[in-house]
């Protein structure tokens, strides 16, 4: 989603991106994927623009209200910008949804799309289509939209801690290194969101899973955002969806790049890349690294299966926060997700179960430092006594692109 903006090239998001489902109920946030989610009953695809807008459970905003809510899209209200447009912070009344004074009511993030033609509208409509009808604790909440003449805007809940990308890779007083436990919490939340999308009731392939699209609320609960590239999964006896290759360098599965065949296991590969980024503190692609280390996956993979070598990969800012066994299990999970053969990758429900064990393990609470001479570790975000209370929304950085 645009809240954590990347300069991703506009992509294929056909009008018929609908979701066929039976619907589930429940609100147990700590329970299983299916119990912690709900999906509205939807008409069969294909669907027209009018059908999508009318069937979504979203508020239709007028442009004047959104101008007032964001103080006329003032530069100091901007949260970030990218190839699609800009995102602004605003305030609305929690009951009437009309514009409110800054600092009062409900905080929102308003994404205003560039007026760059048909493709931008297709992504905007895909976002309305999916987030207007899918509900889960680990998906960002889309409150409403605005469609007036050539103006297209989306209104989201505000995520005060910004993107996972910023917390992993940006430096500064606001961006303290995430602790091991927080990284496992975020990984688990993101995995639950992805598993929900892949479930039999939903059958959605996310297609753009990356750290920039994982937003964090005030308690570091992960929310998946940006559904502009999402696709309905294969139906009937089909094994995959054939589509034009779009996305972000370093995250796409090799078989998808080679053939354009998209499956839920393509998302699993992307999850493996993100998990590896969380374990290493390195970007998926970093041209500033020495030769041979530009691609995180290619550089790290040989060490992931070896207990004696995985510490060459792990973020040294996490020293003393995990046990040898837990680190090895987390590295092994990433390695399985990154299998070249899709059939050897776990599904996301299996990933969730494994991460639940890693996150709940008492060993993470009483780590034994792997080296013979423990050294004091740096304070990390999430530590008890951390005095960092900044609430400024971070400005994201751009990611590399690919298109085919």
C-alpha positions in Angstrom: 0.0 0.0 0.0 1.1 3.6 -0.6 1.6 4.3 3.1 5.0 2.8 2.8 5.8 4.1 -0.6 8.0 2.4 -3.1 8.5 3.6 -6.6 7.0 0.4 -7.9 6.0 0.5 -11.6 2.3 0.5 -12.1 1.1 -3.0 -12.6 -1.6 -5.2 -14.0 -4.7 -5.2 -11.8 -7.6 -6.1 -14.0 -11.1 -5.0 -13.3 -12.2 -8.5 -12.6 -10.1 -8.9 -9.4 -12.9 -10.1 -7.3 -12.8 -12.7 -4.4 -15.1 -15.7 -4.3 -15.7 -16.8 -0.8 -18.2 -18.3 1.6 -17.3 -16.0 4.5 -16.1 -16.8 8.0 -16.9 -15.2 11.3 -15.1 -14.5 14.6 -12.8 -12.0 16.1 -10.3 -14.1 18.1 -7.1 -12.1 17.4 -4.8 -14.8 18.7 -6.6 -17.7 17.2 -6.3 -19.5 13.9 -6.3 -17.8 10.5 -9.9 -18.6 9.7 -11.3 -17.7 13.1 -9.5 -14.3 13.2 -10.9 -13.1 9.9 -14.0 -12.4 7.9 -14.9 -12.1 4.3 -18.0 -10.5 2.9 -20.1 -12.5 0.5 -19.2 -11.4 -3.0 -20.7 -11.8 -6.4 -18.8 -14.0 -9.0 -16.2 -12.4 -11.2 -15.8 -10.6 -13.5 -17.2 -7.4 -11.9 -17.6 -3.9 -13.3 -16.3 -0.8 -11.6 -19.8 0.1 -10.5 -20.3 -3.3 -9.0 -17.1 -3.1 -7.0 -17.8 0.3 -5.7 -21.4 -0.5 -4.8 -20.6 -3.8 -3.1 -17.7 -2.6 -1.0 -18.3 -1.8 2.7 -16.5 1.5 2.5 -17.3 5.1 3.1 -17.5 7.3 -0.1 -15.8 10.6 0.8 -16.0 13.8 -1.1 -12.9 15.6 -2.2 -13.8 18.7 -0.2 -13.9 16.8 3.1 -10.5 15.1 2.4 -9.0 18.5 1.6 -10.2 19.8 5.0 -9.1 16.7 6.8 -5.5 17.0 5.5 -5.4 20.8 5.7 -5.6 21.0 1.9 -2.9 18.4 1.4 -0.3 20.7 3.0 3.4 19.6 2.5 3.8 19.3 6.3 0.9 16.8 6.3 2.7 14.5 3.8 3.7 11.1 5.1 5.5 10.0 2.0 5.4 9.8 -1.8 6.2 7.4 -4.6 5.5 6.6 -8.2 1.7 6.3 -7.6 1.3 9.6 -5.7 1.4 10.9 -2.2 0.1 10.0 1.2 -1.1 12.6 3.7 -2.0 12.5 7.4 -5.5 13.8 8.3 -8.2 13.7 10.9 -11.9 12.8 10.7 -14.8 12.7 13.2 -15.1 9.0 14.3 -18.9 9.1 14.0 -19.7 11.4 11.1 -16.5 10.8 9.1 -16.4 14.5 8.4 -13.2 16.5 8.6 -12.0 17.2 12.2 -9.4 19.6 13.7 -5.8 18.3 13.7 -5.2 16.3 16.9 -8.9 15.4 17.4 -11.1 12.5 16.2 -9.6 9.6 14.2 -6.2 9.8 12.5 -6.2 8.7 8.9 -3.8 8.4 6.0 -5.1 9.6 2.7 -3.5 8.3 -0.5 -3.9 10.6 -3.5 -3.1 8.9 -6.8 -1.3 10.7 -9.6 -3.5 11.4 -12.5 -1.5 9.2 -14.8 -4.2 7.3 -16.7 -5.9 3.9 -16.9 -3.3 1.8 -15.1 -3.3 3.9 -12.0 -7.1 3.6 -11.9 -6.8 -0.2 -12.2 -4.6 -0.4 -9.1 -6.9 2.0 -7.2 -9.9 -0.2 -8.1 -8.1 -3.4 -7.1 -7.3 -1.9 -3.7 -11.0 -0.9 -3.2 -12.1 -4.4 -4.4 -9.9 -6.4 -2.0 -9.6 -4.2 1.1 -13.3 -3.2 0.7 -14.3 -6.8 1.4 -11.5 -8.6 3.2 -11.2 -8.2 7.0 -8.4 -9.6 9.2 -6.4 -8.3 12.1 -3.3 -8.4 10.0 -4.6 -6.5 6.9 -4.6 -2.7 6.9 -8.0 -1.2 7.2 -9.3 0.7 4.3 -11.9 3.2 5.6 -13.1 4.6 2.3 -12.4 6.1 -1.1 -13.0 9.2 -3.2 -13.7 9.2 -6.9 -14.5 12.7 -8.3 -13.8 13.4 -11.9 -10.1 12.6 -12.4 -9.4 12.5 -8.6 -8.9 9.1 -7.0 -8.1 8.9 -3.3 -8.0 6.1 -0.7 -8.5 6.6 3.1 -6.8 4.2 5.5 -6.4 3.8 9.2 -3.2 5.5 10.3 -0.3 3.2 11.2 1.8 5.2 13.7 5.0 3.1 13.4 5.2 3.1 9.6 6.7 0.3 7.6 8.9 -2.6 8.6 11.3 -1.5 5.9 12.1 1.7 7.8 12.6 0.0 11.1 15.0 -2.5 9.6 17.1 -0.4 7.3 16.8 3.3 8.2 19.1 4.8 10.9 18.3 7.6 13.3 17.0 8.4 16.7 13.5 7.3 15.8 14.5 4.0 14.2 15.9 1.9 17.0 16.9 -1.7 15.9 13.9 -4.0 16.4 14.6 -6.7 19.1 14.6 -10.4 18.2 11.2 -10.9 19.9 9.7 -8.0 18.0 11.0 -9.3 14.7 9.4 -12.7 15.5 6.1 -11.0 16.4 6.1 -9.0 13.2 7.0 -12.0 11.1 4.2 -14.0 12.8 1.6 -11.3 12.2 2.6 -10.9 8.5 2.5 -14.6 8.1 -1.0 -14.8 9.5 -2.2 -12.1 7.1 -0.7 -13.9 4.1 -2.1 -17.3 5.3 -5.6 -15.7 5.5 -5.3 -14.5 1.9 -4.3 -18.0 0.8 -7.0 -19.7 2.7 -9.7 -21.7 0.9 -12.3 -19.1 1.7 -10.3 -16.2 0.2 -7.9 -17.6 -2.5 -5.9 -14.4 -3.1 -2.3 -14.2 -4.2 -0.7 -11.0 -2.8 2.1 -10.8 -5.3 4.0 -7.9 -3.7 5.0 -9.1 -0.3 8.0 -7.0 0.9 9.1 -5.0 4.0 7.8 -1.8 2.5 4.2 -3.2 2.4 4.2 -4.4 6.0 2.9 -1.6 8.3 3.1 -1.6 12.1 0.6 -0.3 14.5 1.5 1.3 17.9 2.0 -2.2 19.4 4.1 -3.5 16.5 1.2 -5.6 15.1 1.9 -6.2 11.4 -0.7 -5.2 8.8 -0.3 -6.1 5.1 -1.0 -3.1 2.8 -1.0 -2.2 -0.9 -3.2 -4.7 -2.8 -2.8 -3.0 -6.2 -1.0 -6.1 -7.5 -3.1 -8.8 -5.8 -4.7 -11.5 -8.0 -7.4 -14.0 -7.5 -5.9 -17.5 -7.1 -6.4 -20.4 -9.6 -9.8 -21.9 -9.6 -11.1 -25.4 -10.6 -8.4 -27.8 -11.7 -5.9 -25.0 -12.6 -2.6 -25.0 -10.8 -1.6 -21.4 -11.4 -2.6 -18.0 -12.7 -0.7 -16.8 -15.8 0.1 -13.1 -15.6 2.5 -10.4 -16.7 5.5 -10.4 -14.4 5.4 -7.3 -12.1 6.8 -6.5 -8.7 10.0 -5.5 -6.9 13.5 -6.8 -7.4 14.7 -9.4 -5.0 11.3 -10.6 -3.8 9.8 -12.5 -6.7 10.0 -16.3 -6.9 12.3 -17.6 -9.7 9.6 -19.7 -11.4 7.3 -16.6 -11.6 10.1 -14.6 -13.2 10.8 -17.3 -15.6 7.3 -18.3 -16.7 4.7 -15.7 -15.4 3.0 -18.6 -13.5 1.7 -17.3 -10.2 0.7 -19.5 -7.2 0.5 -19.0 -3.5 3.9 -20.6 -3.3 5.2 -17.5 -5.1 4.1 -15.5 -2.0 5.8 -18.0 0.2 9.1 -17.4 -1.5 8.7 -13.6 -1.0 8.0 -14.3 2.7 11.2 -16.2 2.9 13.1 -13.2 1.5 11.4 -10.9 4.0 12.2 -13.3 6.9 15.8 -13.4 5.8 15.9 -9.5 5.8 14.5 -9.6 9.3 17.1 -12.1 10.5 20.1 -10.4 8.8 19.2 -6.7 8.9 20.1 -6.5 5.2 18.1 -5.5 2.2 17.0 -8.1 -0.4 19.1 -6.2 -3.0 21.9 -3.8 -2.0 24.2 -2.6 -4.7 26.3 -0.9 -2.1 27.5 -4.2 -0.7 30.7 -5.8 -1.9 30.6 -7.9 -5.0 29.0 -11.3 -4.3 26.7 -9.8 -1.6 24.4 -7.7 -3.8 21.7 -10.4 -3.6 20.8 -11.3 -0.1 19.4 -14.7 -1.0 22.4 -15.8 -3.1 24.8 -14.6 -0.4 23.0 -16.0 2.6 21.6 -19.3 1.4 24.8 -21.4 1.7 25.1 -20.4 5.4 21.5 -20.9 6.5 21.6 -24.7 6.9 24.8 -24.7 8.9 24.6 -24.0 12.6 28.2 -22.9 12.6 27.8 -20.5 9.8 24.4 -18.9 10.3 25.9 -16.2 12.6 27.7 -14.8 9.6 24.2 -13.9 8.3 22.4 -12.8 11.5 22.1 -9.2 12.4 24.9 -8.4 14.9 22.6 -5.9 16.6 20.7 -8.9 17.9 23.6 -10.5 19.8 22.5 -12.1 23.0 18.8 -12.0 22.3 18.3 -15.5 20.9 19.5 -19.1 21.5 21.5 -21.1 19.0 18.6 -23.5 18.5 16.0 -20.8 17.9 18.3 -19.0 15.5 18.9 -22.2 13.5 15.1 -23.0 13.4 14.3 -19.5 12.1 17.1 -19.7 9.5 15.9 -23.2 8.4 12.4 -21.9 8.0 13.6 -19.1 5.7 15.7 -21.6 3.7 12.6 -23.8 3.2 10.5 -20.9 2.0 13.3 -20.0 -0.5 13.4 -23.5 -2.1 13.9 -23.2 -5.8 11.2 -25.9 -6.3 7.8 -24.5 -5.2 6.6 -27.9 -4.1 9.3 -28.0 -1.4 8.2 -24.7 0.1 5.8 -24.9 3.1 2.4 -23.3 2.8 1.7 -20.3 4.9 -0.3 -22.1 7.6 2.7 -24.3 8.2 4.9 -21.2 8.4 2.5 -19.7 10.9 2.7 -22.8 13.1 6.5 -22.8 13.0 6.7 -19.1 13.9 4.2 -19.5 16.7 6.5 -22.0 18.2 9.5 -19.7 17.8 7.7 -16.7 19.2 6.3 -18.6 22.1 9.5 -20.4 23.0 10.8 -19.7 26.4 14.2 -19.9 25.0 13.7 -16.5 23.3 13.1 -15.1 26.8 16.2 -16.7 28.3 18.7 -16.7 25.5 22.1 -18.2 25.7 24.7 -16.3 23.7 26.2 -18.5 21.0 29.7 -17.3 21.5 32.0 -18.3 24.3 32.4 -14.7 25.5 29.1 -12.8 25.8 29.2 -9.1 25.0 26.8 -6.5 26.1 24.1 -6.0 23.5 22.7 -2.8 22.2 19.4 -1.6 23.4 16.7 -2.4 20.8 13.2 -1.1 20.2 10.9 -3.3 22.3 13.2 -3.6 25.2 11.8 -3.0 28.7 12.6 0.5 29.7 13.1 1.8 26.2 12.3 5.5 26.4 11.6 6.0 22.7 8.1 7.4 22.5 8.4 9.2 19.2 5.3 9.0 17.1 6.4 10.7 13.9 5.4 8.7 10.8 8.6 7.7 8.9 9.2 8.7 5.3 9.9 5.5 3.4 12.6 4.9 0.8 12.2 3.7 -2.8 12.7 0.1 -3.8 14.2 -1.3 -7.1 11.8 -2.2 -9.8 11.3 -4.8 -12.4 8.8 -5.3 -15.2 8.6 -7.8 -18.0 
